[in-house]
Amino acid sequence: ENFEEAFRYYTLAADQGIADAETGLGCCYHNGEGTEVDLGKARYWFERAAAKGNEPAMRNL
């Protein structure tokens, strides 16, 4: 698996407001996949996706 590439694509899509990508980006930050662990950024992206009704993001909060 290429986590750095996934992180790059999640970032592009999350910046467009796509909730699934925001959740994916949150997971990348939470798990340190493709980037350094940053729990503050993980929470930020999970909260953005959760505000759109994304259930996986809600479970991660």
C-alpha positions, 0 to 999 in steps of 0.5 A: 500500500502506498500511504503517501499517495493515498494521503495526497489524494485524500488531501485533494478531495478533502479540500473539495469538501468530500466527507469520505476523503475528510474521514480518510485524511483524519485516519491518515493523521490518526494512524500516521499513514503517509504523514506524521501522527497529528491527533489535532489534525485528525480531529479537525478532519473527523469533525468536518466529515461528521458535520456532514453526517459521515458516520465513520467520522462520528465513530472516530471522534 
